[in-house]
Amino acid sequence: MYVIADLYLQIQKLLVSDYGCIHLKYSSVIFRNFFLNFVFEIFNDFLKIKHKNILGLILKGYFAGDGNVTFNLKPRRKAVYFCSNDIKLFSMLKEALKTIGVSSIKETYPEYTRTHTKSLVFYNFKDFQLLDDYAIADTVPYKRKKFEKLLKSYKLLPRAGFEPAITSS
């Protein structure tokens, strides 16, 4: 009974950030485990049916918290990262990215890099376009701006509205 009362008090103390993230003051391990199990179940259900739009929304929410865009013209570094230390979540993220069509996923390992988390990284322009189609980088404004700079750096014609001229013979 004490756990339920504590959970009720925790829910009353919810703080929502500007980006829609929920912050709990003094969150308990029980609540976190309950919430993560709930998220895993929902994520797993949509992975089984391969619902691309819902998986895009899940990836969008995850990217808002633990996603990163690297863009630097001098060393010509362009990449998008999805970071996670949880093995189960990491494999689910990888499967979700493959389901929506991301093809060139590479894994980084904290033992061999300067980062402290394992990451899914991709460098391919086609994969960047898929992220743009699903609006995955749109939730957090500074990540969106960096992602737009990354896309504009390719200096390509817009995909929509460009039709080749038809010549009559």
N, C-alpha and C positions, 0 to 999 in steps of 0.2 A: 504494500500500500504506500510506503514511503517513496518508492521509486516512481509510482504514478503521480503522486503529489509533486515530487521534485521535477518530473517531466512537464507537468502542467505549469509550474512556475517558470521553467526554462522557456517554454513556448511563449509565455507572456512577455518575456524579456527579449524577444527577437528584435534585432536591429537590421534593417535592410539598407544596403549601400546604394549608391547612385547607379550601380550597374546591375542591380537585382539580386546580388548575392546576400545570403542570410548569414548574419553573424550572431553567435550565441555567447552571451556572457556566462562564464563558468560552465561550459558544456561538459557533460559527463561522458565517460567512456561508453556507458550503456546506450545513451542516446546516439552517439556517433556510430556505434556498431549496428544499431537498429536502422539508422538512416542509410548507412552504406549497404547493408543487406537489401534494403528496399530499392536502392539505386541499381544494384547489381541485378536484381530480379527483373526490373523494367528494361534495363539495357540488354539483358540476355534474351528476353521475350522478343524485342525488336530485331535483335541479331538473327534469331531463328527464322523470323518471317521475312527478313531482309527488306525492311521498309526504309527506303533511302531517305525520304524526307524527314522522318522522325529521327533516324540516325544522324542526319545532318544537324538537327536541332540539339541532340545530345552532344555532338562534337562541338557545336557552337558554344554551348554552356561550359563544356570542359576547357575549351580553348581560352575562354574569358579568364579562367583562373590559372591554368597551368600550361598555356600555350605561349609561344614566343615566335616573333618574326625577326630574322637577322638579315639586315640589308646594309651593305657597305660597298660603295663603288670602287674604292682604291684596291682592296684585295679581291674585288669581284666576288664577294660572298653574298649569296642569296639563298636563304633557307627558311623553312618553317618547322618548328619543333612542337611536339606534344610530349610533355614530361610526366613520368610517374615512377614511383618506387614500388607500388603494389603490383605484384606479378600478375594477378588475376585481371586487374583493371588494364594493365599494359597489353595483355593479349586481347582483351575485348576492344580496346582502342584500335589496335592493329587490324583486327577483323572488320571493325566498322569502317575504317579508312579504305580497306580493300573493297568492301561492299559498295561504297559510293563511287569507286572507280580510281582511287589513287593507286598508281602502279609502281612507282619507284621509291618504296619505303626502305630506309636504312635505319639500323639500330645503333645507338651509341651506348657505351658502357662506362660507368663512372670510374672503373679501375684504370682505364686508359685515357681518360680525358680530364679536363679541369672541372667538370661539372660534378655535382653531388647526386644527380639523379640519372636514371636510365631514360633515354629519349627515343622517340620515333622522329626521324628527320626526312624531309624530301626537298629536292633541289630542282625538280623538273617544272618547266613552265606550264605544261598541260595539267599537272597536278595543282599548280597555283590557280589556274582557271577554274578547276573543279571546286576549290575552296571558295572562290569568288561566286560561283553559281549557287552554292549552298549558303552563302553569306556567313561563313563560319567566323571570319575575323571582324564582323560588324558590331559586336556587342560593346567592346571597349574602344573609345574614340582614338586613343593614342596608338593602339595596335592596328586599327583600321587605317590610320594615316600612313603608318609605316608599310603596311601591306599594299596600299595604293601606290606608294612610291616604288615599291618592288615591282608591281605590275607595269607601271609606266616606264620603268627603266628598259623594258624590252622594245619600246618605240615601235609597236606594231599597229596596224590599222584596226579599228574596232571590228569585232566579230559580227555584230548585227548590222544589217543595212548595207553591207558592201556586196555588190553583185558585179561580176565581170561583164564587160561590155559584150553585147551580142553583135556579131558582124554578119551581114547578109551576103550570100555569095551569088 
